[in-house]
Each structure stands twice: as structure tokens, then as C-alpha cells.
Amino acid sequence: MRLLSTKATCNSHGQDSSYFLGWEEYEKNPYDEVLNPQGIIQMGLAENQLSFDLLESWLEKNPDVAGFKRDGKSIFRELALFQDYHGLPAFKKALVDFMAEIRGNKVTFDPNHIVLTAGATSANETLMFCLAEQGDAFLLPTPYYPGFDRDLKWRTGAEIVPIQCNSSNNFQITESALREACEEAKKRNLRVKGVLVTNPSNPLGTTLCRDELNLLIDFINEKEIHLISDEIYSGTVFSSPSFISVMEILRQRNFSKDSHPDVFDRVHVVYSLSKDLGLPGFRVGAIYSENDTVVAAATKMSSFGLVSSQTQYLLSALLGDKKFTRKYISENQKRLKRRHRMLVSGLQKIGINCLNSNAGLFCWVDMRHLLKSNTFQAEMELWKKIVYQVRLNISPGSSCHCTEPGWFRVCFANLSEDTLNLAIKRLRSFVAELGSGHGAARSAAQRKSLTKWVFRLSSRDREQEER
Ligand SMILES: Cc1ncc(COP(=O)(O)O)c(C=O)c1O
């Protein structure tokens, strides 16, 4: 008898992706300024650690909230008892107001149409569970967040079909790419159930423009399918063009529940406080949908990933403080902008360019000129050198299903300015060394693990050639 179920052991989890293996390498030898200055610097983690001081100073000024008190009296017992899966009304109201504020109050959200989940991970999986059967597929523009292979496919049995985007138009979504993805799904005997986009994009750090959003709405309207917009990075937009939510486009086109119920009922937004507030450990996410049936099904599902009542209590007070949230959003964006500029200009000075971006906690970095050949095998060789020789964990484009070798996602908001400068300094020496043709020798152990990678990527190159 097998110990584990086929679901638990099937490889659609994607944990052997270089995205997750880079984290493992970092864990074995993490950089620390004092204790391990030669260690690996973590630049593969999209965490926002730039504005903790603002949150901490709010907590200091509001000691009752973290002490589980209301008007000076303990509410410990109230919070400790069982909560139903609908969530605390005060928290849902504070959360939808915060989401509206991030969108410049151009749209409003009804708290009755929100489902609370344990992060966006749970929100995306729940939506997939509710909308897709085995044999159904969602179309996703490439490059995409590597966690989606796990979140969307693993437990639900749904499939992802890539919408192939490329650097010729800065990875924008085109109508022909959407239609080709549909053809690809047909070839694979999959029914297309919807499109899922991240706006702003992880890993590109760019926002979808009005034309792309209109194209997506027209496409789902024509095909009678769903659109999920994962807007987890909506509060990180630090430069123009400003963020446009899919809900804003629906409003501007006068699509409403009465005029276009079919479209309106098939657009769903995912949100989370993991990035904008930098609280991934609190596990707070949400699904927003105007479709009552979807909301009811997702609410039932949310039993598997509720947000704890003490977290909801604390955050309803914090997000309910409008003066604070306004200041937080703008200050956090200023800090992200500064960091982004530091990374982009530091890389530029050593001849490495980034895709023009205006959001997110990372840059999409073009290292195609550093590849030995235009293959994913060469990308993996370069990545291994950057992890072991330069000692930076960055994420190769192949882990995000990018179709062009040589792109990497580099995070800038989870480390200090000094560490970021050190990372750029290390990369500068490496690029100079590459230029002068002196490759550093790798240890036997590193070479062995490189062989494993090169083998895996060679098969991917071969598969691409065969297509
Ligand atoms: C696009 C996207 N969606 C979802 C998630 C998961 O977020 P959470 O921590 O809220 O589960 C991430 C995290 O990196 C992400 O980048």
C-alpha cells in the first residue's frame, strides 16, 4: 500500500523549480553582515520590509489593540471563541475601504461581496476550486509567478496554459497571444475556463495598461469565460502610469450587473495584505466578486483557510485609521521608488538593463548578453554561477515560464540599502571577470548539482525546439 496519495505526490506542486531551490540554497548559507558576510544574499523573495517602522509606531500609539482590549476592557474571550466563516464585519469593511483607497477611490467595494482567505495563495486556489474542473484550464500571461503552478493546479486538477508574451513589446498581452493560447488548450484537449492575470505583474513589476484591460474584457466576453485579476501588488505602484484595476475599467465602460450581467459576474479580484502592508506572516487575503453564487461557494470553502479573529481585530483598527493608511500608502510608495531607482541605476552602471517598471518589489532584469548561448541551459549555468560564485539568490526567468532565456527577477525590498549595495558590488566584480574571460573554478559539489540542472533544462530546450 502506498503511504501517500497520488495527489500529495504528483509533481504539479512545482517544488523542484529553481525558484524554490534558490531559497533552499539561501537557507544553507544565508548572508549576515556580522555572522556570515560571505553568505548568499536573498534577492529571490518578494517581501516588503521597507515600512515596518510605520506599522510599529502605529502599534505603539495604540497599545489596546495588540493587547486585545476594547475601550480598556479585555476582549480576549470574545476573540478566542469560534468565529463563523463570514469574518468580522468591521474587518471586511475596513479592508474594502483600504482597497478602494489604493485605487484612488475611483471604485468602491461592497463588504458583502468579499470572502476572507488565508492569503492570496488560498484566494487563488479557492477560486480555481470553485470555477474549474479537472480538464479545465486557465490562461496565464508569461512570465508568471512560479507559485501559481502549486496554487492553481496541485489540489484542484486544473491546468495552466501560457499566453506567450515576449520582450518585443515589453511583455504586453496581445490578441494574437490570447488566441494562440486558446489553440494550444484545444490541442491539449483542455476547456478554457478563464484568464488569470497579475496586475501589477509579478515578475515584471509593470501595470496592465487600459488597452490590455479592455482587450481582456472583450476576450472573456466573446469566449464567455472568467477573468481573475490578482491585484496583490496594487498598493506598490510607485511611478506613473498609475494603477488601473479591472473593476475601474468595468465601471468606465458602464458594465454593470444590470447592463452586462454575464461579464460582471465573471470578473473576480484577488487581494492580500502580504505585499502592500508587508504582512505575509499574518495570512490575510480576499476574493472580491459581484457574483453571489461564487461568493457563496468561496465562503463555504473558506473554512479551510480562515483569518484568525485576533488578526482581524488588530487589522480592523489599523486599516480603520484612515489618516494612518493614507500616510502609509504614500510613504511606502516613496520608499519603494527609491529602492527601485538604486537597483536600476546600480545595474545600469555595470551594463545590465531592467525592463521599465513602475510597481512591485522586484525588477525584471535582462542578462541575455551574459549568456554563453541563447538557451535555457545557458540561463541555468549563469544562474548557478550567480548563486554559488556571486552568492546572490535571484530567480531565473525559466522558473516564471518566460519564453526567452536570459531574464531574471531580482527583489529589492526585503534587504537593507547596504546589503543591496553589496549585492551590486558583487555583481560588478562578476561581470568584470566574465568580460575578461576568467571564469572562477567551481567546486566538485557545485558542478554535480549543476549537472542535475543542466540536464533538466536541456530537456526543456529540446521540448521547445520540437514544438
Ligand atoms: C502574484 C502573487 N499572488 C499571490 C501570492 C501569494 O501571496 P500570499 O502571501 O498573500 O499568499 C504572491 C506572493 O508572492 C504573488 O506574487
The ligand as a Tripos MOL2 file, in Angstrom:
@<TRIPOS>MOLECULE
LIG
   16    16     1     0     0
SMALL
NO_CHARGES

@<TRIPOS>ATOM
      1 C1          1.0200   37.3470   -7.7520 C.3       1 LIG1
      2 C2          1.0050   36.7000   -6.4050 C.ar      1 LIG1
      3 N1         -0.1360   36.1280   -5.9850 N.ar      1 LIG1
      4 C3         -0.2080   35.5230   -4.7920 C.ar      1 LIG1
      5 C4          0.8770   35.4720   -3.9350 C.ar      1 LIG1
      6 C5          0.7380   34.8050   -2.5900 C.3       1 LIG1
      7 O1          0.5470   35.7740   -1.6040 O.3       1 LIG1
      8 P1          0.0840   35.4700   -0.1010 P.3       1 LIG1
      9 O2          1.3000   35.6020    0.7570 O.co2     1 LIG1
     10 O3         -0.9280   36.5260    0.2280 O.co2     1 LIG1
     11 O4         -0.4950   34.1050   -0.0730 O.co2     1 LIG1
     12 C6          2.0850   36.0650   -4.3270 C.ar      1 LIG1
     13 C7          3.2590   36.0220   -3.4550 C.2       1 LIG1
     14 O5          4.3750   36.2590   -3.8330 O.2       1 LIG1
     15 C8          2.1390   36.6900   -5.5870 C.ar      1 LIG1
     16 O6          3.2510   37.2910   -6.0250 O.3       1 LIG1
@<TRIPOS>BOND
     1     1     2 1
     2     2     3 ar
     3     2    15 ar
     4     3     4 ar
     5     4     5 ar
     6     5     6 1
     7     5    12 ar
     8     6     7 1
     9     7     8 1
    10     8     9 2
    11     8    10 1
    12     8    11 1
    13    12    13 1
    14    12    15 ar
    15    13    14 2
    16    15    16 1
@<TRIPOS>SUBSTRUCTURE
     1 LIG1         1 GROUP 0 **** ****
